[in-house]
Amino acid sequence: MWLDKGVSEAELKAKKTTITGVYKVALSTTGGMAAQLLSIAQRNIKIDFLDQYPDKINALTLDEVNGAIKKCIDPDNLHIIAAGSVDANLEKMKP
């Protein structure tokens, strides 16, 4: 589990590709662009963040990501939330 061992270089690369790809696709629509503009305005972030975000994601190192996991995620305070029929998979979800 990544809480114990951290994420791998391959996992990080795949996630970076997903995050930046989804972000670029979202900005390709008027609604997506409006949502991002509203979000940065609400958080008082400079407008150039729109261009910088993918570069900031791609600049993250494996050590930074795994350090953030260790610093910010407390496994003793994680909760599992499931919807639908979970009876068959309940044991798999337990820590």
Biopython code that builds the backbone (N, CA, C, O; Angstrom):
import numpy as np
from Bio.PDB.StructureBuilder import StructureBuilder

atoms = [
    (1, "MET", "N", (0.847, -1.182, 0.000)),
    (1, "MET", "CA", (0.000, 0.000, 0.000)),
    (1, "MET", "C", (0.889, 1.241, 0.000)),
    (1, "MET", "O", (1.941, 1.254, 0.640)),
    (2, "TRP", "N", (0.469, 2.281, -0.715)),
    (2, "TRP", "CA", (1.311, 3.467, -0.854)),
    (2, "TRP", "C", (1.501, 4.226, 0.445)),
    (2, "TRP", "O", (2.415, 5.046, 0.536)),
    (3, "LEU", "N", (0.682, 3.990, 1.446)),
    (3, "LEU", "CA", (0.914, 4.645, 2.735)),
    (3, "LEU", "C", (2.185, 4.118, 3.386)),
    (3, "LEU", "O", (2.876, 4.852, 4.093)),
    (4, "ASP", "N", (2.491, 2.856, 3.151)),
    (4, "ASP", "CA", (3.688, 2.249, 3.736)),
    (4, "ASP", "C", (4.922, 2.432, 2.860)),
    (4, "ASP", "O", (5.983, 2.828, 3.342)),
    (5, "LYS", "N", (4.776, 2.142, 1.582)),
    (5, "LYS", "CA", (5.925, 2.129, 0.677)),
    (5, "LYS", "C", (6.042, 3.373, -0.192)),
    (5, "LYS", "O", (7.063, 3.573, -0.850)),
    (6, "GLY", "N", (5.011, 4.209, -0.203)),
    (6, "GLY", "CA", (5.009, 5.363, -1.092)),
    (6, "GLY", "C", (4.578, 4.944, -2.490)),
    (6, "GLY", "O", (4.424, 3.758, -2.780)),
    (7, "VAL", "N", (4.389, 5.932, -3.343)),
    (7, "VAL", "CA", (4.031, 5.635, -4.725)),
    (7, "VAL", "C", (5.303, 5.374, -5.513)),
    (7, "VAL", "O", (6.380, 5.845, -5.146)),
    (8, "SER", "N", (5.176, 4.636, -6.575)),
    (8, "SER", "CA", (6.335, 4.337, -7.419)),
    (8, "SER", "C", (6.496, 5.432, -8.474)),
    (8, "SER", "O", (5.597, 6.245, -8.687)),
    (9, "GLU", "N", (7.639, 5.437, -9.118)),
    (9, "GLU", "CA", (7.889, 6.396, -10.198)),
    (9, "GLU", "C", (6.866, 6.212, -11.320)),
    (9, "GLU", "O", (6.382, 7.192, -11.886)),
    (10, "ALA", "N", (6.539, 4.967, -11.640)),
    (10, "ALA", "CA", (5.558, 4.692, -12.696)),
    (10, "ALA", "C", (4.169, 5.197, -12.309)),
    (10, "ALA", "O", (3.458, 5.759, -13.143)),
    (11, "GLU", "N", (3.780, 4.999, -11.047)),
    (11, "GLU", "CA", (2.471, 5.488, -10.586)),
    (11, "GLU", "C", (2.416, 7.006, -10.629)),
    (11, "GLU", "O", (1.409, 7.587, -11.032)),
    (12, "LEU", "N", (3.497, 7.641, -10.214)),
    (12, "LEU", "CA", (3.534, 9.106, -10.228)),
    (12, "LEU", "C", (3.451, 9.626, -11.654)),
    (12, "LEU", "O", (2.711, 10.572, -11.924)),
    (13, "LYS", "N", (4.189, 9.030, -12.557)),
    (13, "LYS", "CA", (4.169, 9.461, -13.957)),
    (13, "LYS", "C", (2.766, 9.314, -14.546)),
    (13, "LYS", "O", (2.281, 10.214, -15.231)),
    (14, "ALA", "N", (2.119, 8.187, -14.280)),
    (14, "ALA", "CA", (0.767, 7.951, -14.793)),
    (14, "ALA", "C", (-0.219, 8.962, -14.225)),
    (14, "ALA", "O", (-1.074, 9.470, -14.951)),
    (15, "LYS", "N", (-0.108, 9.256, -12.942)),
    (15, "LYS", "CA", (-1.031, 10.205, -12.315)),
    (15, "LYS", "C", (-0.811, 11.617, -12.839)),
    (15, "LYS", "O", (-1.771, 12.357, -13.052)),
    (16, "LYS", "N", (0.455, 11.997, -13.048)),
    (16, "LYS", "CA", (0.748, 13.314, -13.626)),
    (16, "LYS", "C", (0.111, 13.445, -15.006)),
    (16, "LYS", "O", (-0.477, 14.476, -15.334)),
    (17, "THR", "N", (0.233, 12.397, -15.803)),
    (17, "THR", "CA", (-0.356, 12.408, -17.145)),
    (17, "THR", "C", (-1.865, 12.561, -17.068)),
    (17, "THR", "O", (-2.455, 13.325, -17.831)),
    (18, "THR", "N", (-2.489, 11.839, -16.152)),
    (18, "THR", "CA", (-3.939, 11.925, -15.983)),
    (18, "THR", "C", (-4.364, 13.311, -15.525)),
    (18, "THR", "O", (-5.274, 13.904, -16.105)),
    (19, "ILE", "N", (-3.719, 13.827, -14.498)),
    (19, "ILE", "CA", (-4.101, 15.130, -13.944)),
    (19, "ILE", "C", (-3.950, 16.234, -14.981)),
    (19, "ILE", "O", (-4.867, 17.033, -15.171)),
    (20, "THR", "N", (-2.809, 16.286, -15.651)),
    (20, "THR", "CA", (-2.588, 17.360, -16.625)),
    (20, "THR", "C", (-3.475, 17.179, -17.856)),
    (20, "THR", "O", (-3.931, 18.162, -18.439)),
    (21, "GLY", "N", (-3.719, 15.944, -18.250)),
    (21, "GLY", "CA", (-4.588, 15.703, -19.397)),
    (21, "GLY", "C", (-6.025, 16.116, -19.133)),
    (21, "GLY", "O", (-6.647, 16.782, -19.960)),
    (22, "VAL", "N", (-6.549, 15.724, -17.986)),
    (22, "VAL", "CA", (-7.918, 16.095, -17.611)),
    (22, "VAL", "C", (-8.039, 17.614, -17.497)),
    (22, "VAL", "O", (-9.039, 18.197, -17.916)),
    (23, "TYR", "N", (-7.028, 18.241, -16.934)),
    (23, "TYR", "CA", (-7.027, 19.697, -16.774)),
    (23, "TYR", "C", (-7.104, 20.385, -18.137)),
    (23, "TYR", "O", (-7.902, 21.302, -18.329)),
    (24, "LYS", "N", (-6.279, 19.942, -19.074)),
    (24, "LYS", "CA", (-6.267, 20.566, -20.403)),
    (24, "LYS", "C", (-7.583, 20.349, -21.137)),
    (24, "LYS", "O", (-8.069, 21.250, -21.819)),
    (25, "VAL", "N", (-8.157, 19.170, -21.002)),
    (25, "VAL", "CA", (-9.451, 18.904, -21.632)),
    (25, "VAL", "C", (-10.526, 19.788, -21.009)),
    (25, "VAL", "O", (-11.372, 20.326, -21.723)),
    (26, "ALA", "N", (-10.503, 19.944, -19.695)),
    (26, "ALA", "CA", (-11.491, 20.791, -19.013)),
    (26, "ALA", "C", (-11.408, 22.233, -19.491)),
    (26, "ALA", "O", (-12.432, 22.903, -19.623)),
    (27, "LEU", "N", (-10.201, 22.714, -19.751)),
    (27, "LEU", "CA", (-10.037, 24.093, -20.211)),
    (27, "LEU", "C", (-10.460, 24.281, -21.663)),
    (27, "LEU", "O", (-10.555, 25.415, -22.133)),
    (28, "SER", "N", (-10.712, 23.201, -22.372)),
    (28, "SER", "CA", (-11.062, 23.308, -23.788)),
    (28, "SER", "C", (-12.527, 23.660, -24.010)),
    (28, "SER", "O", (-12.940, 23.909, -25.143)),
    (29, "THR", "N", (-13.311, 23.681, -22.944)),
    (29, "THR", "CA", (-14.715, 24.076, -23.075)),
    (29, "THR", "C", (-14.939, 25.407, -22.373)),
    (29, "THR", "O", (-14.203, 25.772, -21.457)),
    (30, "THR", "N", (-15.950, 26.114, -22.809)),
    (30, "THR", "CA", (-16.281, 27.396, -22.181)),
    (30, "THR", "C", (-16.639, 27.200, -20.712)),
    (30, "THR", "O", (-16.202, 27.965, -19.852)),
    (31, "GLY", "N", (-17.430, 26.176, -20.431)),
    (31, "GLY", "CA", (-17.814, 25.900, -19.053)),
    (31, "GLY", "C", (-16.632, 25.532, -18.179)),
    (31, "GLY", "O", (-16.539, 25.965, -17.030)),
    (32, "GLY", "N", (-15.733, 24.734, -18.724)),
    (32, "GLY", "CA", (-14.540, 24.343, -17.979)),
    (32, "GLY", "C", (-13.634, 25.524, -17.693)),
    (32, "GLY", "O", (-13.104, 25.656, -16.590)),
    (33, "MET", "N", (-13.458, 26.379, -18.686)),
    (33, "MET", "CA", (-12.638, 27.578, -18.493)),
    (33, "MET", "C", (-13.287, 28.492, -17.457)),
    (33, "MET", "O", (-12.602, 29.036, -16.591)),
    (34, "ALA", "N", (-14.602, 28.659, -17.544)),
    (34, "ALA", "CA", (-15.310, 29.506, -16.578)),
    (34, "ALA", "C", (-15.165, 28.951, -15.163)),
    (34, "ALA", "O", (-14.966, 29.709, -14.214)),
    (35, "ALA", "N", (-15.264, 27.641, -15.022)),
    (35, "ALA", "CA", (-15.127, 27.018, -13.702)),
    (35, "ALA", "C", (-13.733, 27.253, -13.132)),
    (35, "ALA", "O", (-13.594, 27.558, -11.947)),
    (36, "GLN", "N", (-12.702, 27.114, -13.958)),
    (36, "GLN", "CA", (-11.334, 27.344, -13.484)),
    (36, "GLN", "C", (-11.110, 28.807, -13.126)),
    (36, "GLN", "O", (-10.466, 29.111, -12.121)),
    (37, "LEU", "N", (-11.638, 29.714, -13.943)),
    (37, "LEU", "CA", (-11.495, 31.141, -13.639)),
    (37, "LEU", "C", (-12.187, 31.486, -12.322)),
    (37, "LEU", "O", (-11.644, 32.239, -11.514)),
    (38, "LEU", "N", (-13.369, 30.943, -12.108)),
    (38, "LEU", "CA", (-14.077, 31.177, -10.851)),
    (38, "LEU", "C", (-13.288, 30.609, -9.680)),
    (38, "LEU", "O", (-13.165, 31.256, -8.640)),
    (39, "SER", "N", (-12.761, 29.418, -9.842)),
    (39, "SER", "CA", (-11.999, 28.776, -8.775)),
    (39, "SER", "C", (-10.774, 29.595, -8.378)),
    (39, "SER", "O", (-10.522, 29.788, -7.188)),
    (40, "ILE", "N", (-10.016, 30.075, -9.351)),
    (40, "ILE", "CA", (-8.823, 30.846, -8.995)),
    (40, "ILE", "C", (-9.194, 32.217, -8.440)),
    (40, "ILE", "O", (-8.479, 32.759, -7.597)),
    (41, "ALA", "N", (-10.310, 32.783, -8.909)),
    (41, "ALA", "CA", (-10.758, 34.069, -8.361)),
    (41, "ALA", "C", (-11.178, 33.903, -6.900)),
    (41, "ALA", "O", (-10.855, 34.748, -6.066)),
    (42, "GLN", "N", (-11.888, 32.831, -6.588)),
    (42, "GLN", "CA", (-12.336, 32.584, -5.219)),
    (42, "GLN", "C", (-11.169, 32.354, -4.268)),
    (42, "GLN", "O", (-11.254, 32.680, -3.084)),
    (43, "ARG", "N", (-10.086, 31.796, -4.785)),
    (43, "ARG", "CA", (-8.918, 31.507, -3.950)),
    (43, "ARG", "C", (-7.853, 32.597, -4.042)),
    (43, "ARG", "O", (-6.761, 32.463, -3.491)),
    (44, "ASN", "N", (-8.188, 33.678, -4.748)),
    (44, "ASN", "CA", (-7.285, 34.827, -4.883)),
    (44, "ASN", "C", (-5.915, 34.420, -5.453)),
    (44, "ASN", "O", (-4.866, 34.831, -4.957)),
    (45, "ILE", "N", (-5.964, 33.610, -6.494)),
    (45, "ILE", "CA", (-4.752, 33.145, -7.169)),
    (45, "ILE", "C", (-4.582, 33.959, -8.447)),
    (45, "ILE", "O", (-5.565, 34.321, -9.093)),
    (46, "LYS", "N", (-3.344, 34.244, -8.808)),
    (46, "LYS", "CA", (-3.075, 35.004, -10.034)),
    (46, "LYS", "C", (-3.538, 34.219, -11.260)),
    (46, "LYS", "O", (-3.499, 32.989, -11.281)),
    (47, "ILE", "N", (-3.975, 34.954, -12.272)),
    (47, "ILE", "CA", (-4.526, 34.354, -13.486)),
    (47, "ILE", "C", (-3.519, 33.460, -14.216)),
    (47, "ILE", "O", (-3.918, 32.516, -14.898)),
    (48, "ASP", "N", (-2.233, 33.744, -14.082)),
    (48, "ASP", "CA", (-1.242, 32.929, -14.793)),
    (48, "ASP", "C", (-1.143, 31.502, -14.241)),
    (48, "ASP", "O", (-0.456, 30.653, -14.809)),
    (49, "PHE", "N", (-1.830, 31.257, -13.141)),
    (49, "PHE", "CA", (-1.898, 29.900, -12.597)),
    (49, "PHE", "C", (-2.467, 28.931, -13.630)),
    (49, "PHE", "O", (-2.076, 27.764, -13.674)),
    (50, "LEU", "N", (-3.392, 29.417, -14.461)),
    (50, "LEU", "CA", (-3.981, 28.562, -15.490)),
    (50, "LEU", "C", (-2.909, 27.944, -16.384)),
    (50, "LEU", "O", (-3.004, 26.774, -16.755)),
    (51, "ASP", "N", (-1.904, 28.719, -16.722)),
    (51, "ASP", "CA", (-0.817, 28.224, -17.571)),
    (51, "ASP", "C", (0.225, 27.447, -16.776)),
    (51, "ASP", "O", (0.849, 26.527, -17.305)),
    (52, "GLN", "N", (0.417, 27.803, -15.526)),
    (52, "GLN", "CA", (1.481, 27.211, -14.715)),
    (52, "GLN", "C", (1.117, 25.856, -14.107)),
    (52, "GLN", "O", (2.001, 25.051, -13.813)),
    (53, "TYR", "N", (-0.160, 25.604, -13.919)),
    (53, "TYR", "CA", (-0.596, 24.400, -13.212)),
    (53, "TYR", "C", (-0.003, 23.100, -13.772)),
    (53, "TYR", "O", (0.559, 22.320, -13.004)),
    (54, "PRO", "N", (-0.109, 22.840, -15.081)),
    (54, "PRO", "CA", (0.476, 21.588, -15.583)),
    (54, "PRO", "C", (1.983, 21.485, -15.313)),
    (54, "PRO", "O", (2.480, 20.408, -14.984)),
    (55, "ASP", "N", (2.701, 22.589, -15.449)),
    (55, "ASP", "CA", (4.143, 22.569, -15.174)),
    (55, "ASP", "C", (4.423, 22.297, -13.699)),
    (55, "ASP", "O", (5.380, 21.600, -13.361)),
    (56, "LYS", "N", (3.584, 22.852, -12.825)),
    (56, "LYS", "CA", (3.763, 22.620, -11.386)),
    (56, "LYS", "C", (3.522, 21.146, -11.046)),
    (56, "LYS", "O", (4.248, 20.564, -10.240)),
    (57, "ILE", "N", (2.514, 20.556, -11.657)),
    (57, "ILE", "CA", (2.242, 19.130, -11.438)),
    (57, "ILE", "C", (3.413, 18.294, -11.946)),
    (57, "ILE", "O", (3.893, 17.402, -11.247)),
    (58, "ASN", "N", (3.868, 18.582, -13.155)),
    (58, "ASN", "CA", (4.963, 17.804, -13.749)),
    (58, "ASN", "C", (6.288, 17.995, -13.027)),
    (58, "ASN", "O", (7.172, 17.145, -13.131)),
    (59, "ALA", "N", (6.443, 19.096, -12.299)),
    (59, "ALA", "CA", (7.690, 19.358, -11.574)),
    (59, "ALA", "C", (7.774, 18.611, -10.243)),
    (59, "ALA", "O", (8.849, 18.527, -9.649)),
    (60, "LEU", "N", (6.654, 18.070, -9.772)),
    (60, "LEU", "CA", (6.674, 17.347, -8.497)),
    (60, "LEU", "C", (7.585, 16.133, -8.587)),
    (60, "LEU", "O", (7.552, 15.386, -9.565)),
    (61, "THR", "N", (8.395, 15.948, -7.558)),
    (61, "THR", "CA", (9.300, 14.799, -7.527)),
    (61, "THR", "C", (8.687, 13.670, -6.708)),
    (61, "THR", "O", (7.755, 13.876, -5.931)),
    (62, "LEU", "N", (9.221, 12.497, -6.898)),
    (62, "LEU", "CA", (8.770, 11.334, -6.140)),
    (62, "LEU", "C", (8.975, 11.555, -4.643)),
    (62, "LEU", "O", (8.110, 11.202, -3.841)),
    (63, "ASP", "N", (10.107, 12.134, -4.263)),
    (63, "ASP", "CA", (10.374, 12.413, -2.847)),
    (63, "ASP", "C", (9.369, 13.406, -2.274)),
    (63, "ASP", "O", (8.924, 13.245, -1.138)),
    (64, "GLU", "N", (9.002, 14.435, -3.046)),
    (64, "GLU", "CA", (8.024, 15.419, -2.565)),
    (64, "GLU", "C", (6.661, 14.776, -2.346)),
    (64, "GLU", "O", (6.010, 15.013, -1.328)),
    (65, "VAL", "N", (6.238, 13.970, -3.297)),
    (65, "VAL", "CA", (4.925, 13.325, -3.198)),
    (65, "VAL", "C", (4.891, 12.344, -2.029)),
    (65, "VAL", "O", (3.955, 12.362, -1.229)),
    (66, "ASN", "N", (5.895, 11.499, -1.930)),
    (66, "ASN", "CA", (5.916, 10.532, -0.832)),
    (66, "ASN", "C", (6.100, 11.214, 0.518)),
    (66, "ASN", "O", (5.577, 10.734, 1.523)),
    (67, "GLY", "N", (6.828, 12.318, 0.560)),
    (67, "GLY", "CA", (6.956, 13.091, 1.791)),
    (67, "GLY", "C", (5.624, 13.682, 2.213)),
    (67, "GLY", "O", (5.289, 13.687, 3.398)),
    (68, "ALA", "N", (4.859, 14.182, 1.242)),
    (68, "ALA", "CA", (3.540, 14.747, 1.537)),
    (68, "ALA", "C", (2.583, 13.672, 2.038)),
    (68, "ALA", "O", (1.771, 13.925, 2.928)),
    (69, "ILE", "N", (2.678, 12.482, 1.473)),
    (69, "ILE", "CA", (1.833, 11.375, 1.929)),
    (69, "ILE", "C", (2.121, 11.073, 3.396)),
    (69, "ILE", "O", (1.200, 10.960, 4.204)),
    (70, "LYS", "N", (3.385, 10.946, 3.730)),
    (70, "LYS", "CA", (3.759, 10.638, 5.124)),
    (70, "LYS", "C", (3.367, 11.767, 6.078)),
    (70, "LYS", "O", (2.961, 11.512, 7.212)),
    (71, "LYS", "N", (3.487, 13.007, 5.620)),
    (71, "LYS", "CA", (3.201, 14.158, 6.471)),
    (71, "LYS", "C", (1.698, 14.386, 6.654)),
    (71, "LYS", "O", (1.250, 14.728, 7.748)),
    (72, "CYS", "N", (0.930, 14.199, 5.597)),
    (72, "CYS", "CA", (-0.465, 14.643, 5.611)),
    (72, "CYS", "C", (-1.509, 13.550, 5.796)),
    (72, "CYS", "O", (-2.654, 13.851, 6.132)),
    (73, "ILE", "N", (-1.147, 12.303, 5.589)),
    (73, "ILE", "CA", (-2.140, 11.233, 5.676)),
    (73, "ILE", "C", (-1.859, 10.369, 6.897)),
    (73, "ILE", "O", (-0.795, 9.762, 7.025)),
    (74, "ASP", "N", (-2.835, 10.332, 7.784)),
    (74, "ASP", "CA", (-2.738, 9.526, 9.000)),
    (74, "ASP", "C", (-3.620, 8.293, 8.826)),
    (74, "ASP", "O", (-4.845, 8.405, 8.867)),
    (75, "PRO", "N", (-3.023, 7.126, 8.633)),
    (75, "PRO", "CA", (-3.826, 5.929, 8.384)),
    (75, "PRO", "C", (-4.802, 5.595, 9.508)),
    (75, "PRO", "O", (-5.814, 4.935, 9.270)),
    (76, "ASP", "N", (-4.514, 6.037, 10.712)),
    (76, "ASP", "CA", (-5.417, 5.767, 11.832)),
    (76, "ASP", "C", (-6.684, 6.614, 11.768)),
    (76, "ASP", "O", (-7.650, 6.341, 12.480)),
    (77, "ASN", "N", (-6.683, 7.635, 10.924)),
    (77, "ASN", "CA", (-7.854, 8.499, 10.796)),
    (77, "ASN", "C", (-8.514, 8.402, 9.427)),
    (77, "ASN", "O", (-9.304, 9.271, 9.059)),
    (78, "LEU", "N", (-8.202, 7.360, 8.675)),
    (78, "LEU", "CA", (-8.851, 7.147, 7.387)),
    (78, "LEU", "C", (-10.138, 6.370, 7.599)),
    (78, "LEU", "O", (-10.215, 5.511, 8.478)),
    (79, "HIS", "N", (-11.135, 6.667, 6.801)),
    (79, "HIS", "CA", (-12.419, 5.985, 6.887)),
    (79, "HIS", "C", (-12.803, 5.477, 5.506)),
    (79, "HIS", "O", (-12.564, 6.149, 4.502)),
    (80, "ILE", "N", (-13.389, 4.312, 5.458)),
    (80, "ILE", "CA", (-13.866, 3.744, 4.204)),
    (80, "ILE", "C", (-15.339, 4.085, 4.059)),
    (80, "ILE", "O", (-16.133, 3.873, 4.976)),
    (81, "ILE", "N", (-15.688, 4.608, 2.912)),
    (81, "ILE", "CA", (-17.080, 4.916, 2.604)),
    (81, "ILE", "C", (-17.422, 4.153, 1.333)),
    (81, "ILE", "O", (-16.712, 4.255, 0.333)),
    (82, "ALA", "N", (-18.492, 3.401, 1.371)),
    (82, "ALA", "CA", (-18.889, 2.614, 0.210)),
    (82, "ALA", "C", (-20.372, 2.820, -0.052)),
    (82, "ALA", "O", (-21.150, 3.068, 0.869)),
    (83, "ALA", "N", (-20.746, 2.716, -1.305)),
    (83, "ALA", "CA", (-22.146, 2.837, -1.693)),
    (83, "ALA", "C", (-22.536, 1.607, -2.499)),
    (83, "ALA", "O", (-21.710, 1.016, -3.195)),
    (84, "GLY", "N", (-23.774, 1.240, -2.396)),
    (84, "GLY", "CA", (-24.244, 0.088, -3.149)),
    (84, "GLY", "C", (-24.050, -1.193, -2.367)),
    (84, "GLY", "O", (-23.893, -1.169, -1.147)),
    (85, "SER", "N", (-24.060, -2.307, -3.068)),
    (85, "SER", "CA", (-23.913, -3.614, -2.446)),
    (85, "SER", "C", (-22.437, -3.906, -2.214)),
    (85, "SER", "O", (-21.669, -4.073, -3.161)),
    (86, "VAL", "N", (-22.055, -3.963, -0.959)),
    (86, "VAL", "CA", (-20.649, -4.185, -0.636)),
    (86, "VAL", "C", (-20.418, -5.491, 0.112)),
    (86, "VAL", "O", (-19.281, -5.807, 0.463)),
    (87, "ASP", "N", (-21.471, -6.249, 0.360)),
    (87, "ASP", "CA", (-21.344, -7.469, 1.162)),
    (87, "ASP", "C", (-20.242, -8.400, 0.652)),
    (87, "ASP", "O", (-19.451, -8.907, 1.448)),
    (88, "ALA", "N", (-20.179, -8.627, -0.642)),
    (88, "ALA", "CA", (-19.211, -9.569, -1.209)),
    (88, "ALA", "C", (-17.775, -9.071, -1.097)),
    (88, "ALA", "O", (-16.844, -9.876, -1.082)),
    (89, "ASN", "N", (-17.586, -7.785, -1.019)),
    (89, "ASN", "CA", (-16.237, -7.217, -1.005)),
    (89, "ASN", "C", (-15.865, -6.552, 0.311)),
    (89, "ASN", "O", (-14.833, -5.886, 0.399)),
    (90, "LEU", "N", (-16.684, -6.724, 1.322)),
    (90, "LEU", "CA", (-16.452, -6.034, 2.589)),
    (90, "LEU", "C", (-15.097, -6.378, 3.195)),
    (90, "LEU", "O", (-14.394, -5.488, 3.673)),
    (91, "GLU", "N", (-14.727, -7.629, 3.183)),
    (91, "GLU", "CA", (-13.448, -8.037, 3.780)),
    (91, "GLU", "C", (-12.263, -7.415, 3.044)),
    (91, "GLU", "O", (-11.255, -7.083, 3.668)),
    (92, "LYS", "N", (-12.372, -7.254, 1.733)),
    (92, "LYS", "CA", (-11.287, -6.662, 0.945)),
    (92, "LYS", "C", (-11.060, -5.197, 1.304)),
    (92, "LYS", "O", (-9.958, -4.674, 1.138)),
    (93, "MET", "N", (-12.099, -4.543, 1.793)),
    (93, "MET", "CA", (-11.994, -3.117, 2.107)),
    (93, "MET", "C", (-11.415, -2.848, 3.484)),
    (93, "MET", "O", (-11.011, -1.723, 3.777)),
    (94, "LYS", "N", (-11.371, -3.848, 4.318)),
    (94, "LYS", "CA", (-10.859, -3.644, 5.674)),
    (94, "LYS", "C", (-9.344, -3.501, 5.642)),
    (94, "LYS", "O", (-8.670, -4.147, 4.840)),
    (95, "PRO", "N", (-8.807, -2.644, 6.525)),
    (95, "PRO", "CA", (-7.350, -2.452, 6.548)),
    (95, "PRO", "C", (-6.609, -3.698, 6.984)),
    (95, "PRO", "O", (-5.380, -3.693, 7.053)),
]
sb = StructureBuilder()
sb.init_structure("model")
sb.init_model(0)
sb.init_chain("A")
sb.init_seg("    ")
for serial, (resi, resn, name, xyz) in enumerate(atoms, 1):
    if name == "N":
        sb.init_residue(resn, " ", resi, " ")
    sb.init_atom(name, np.array(xyz, "f"), 0.0, 1.0, " ", f" {name:<3s}", serial, name[0])
structure = sb.get_structure()
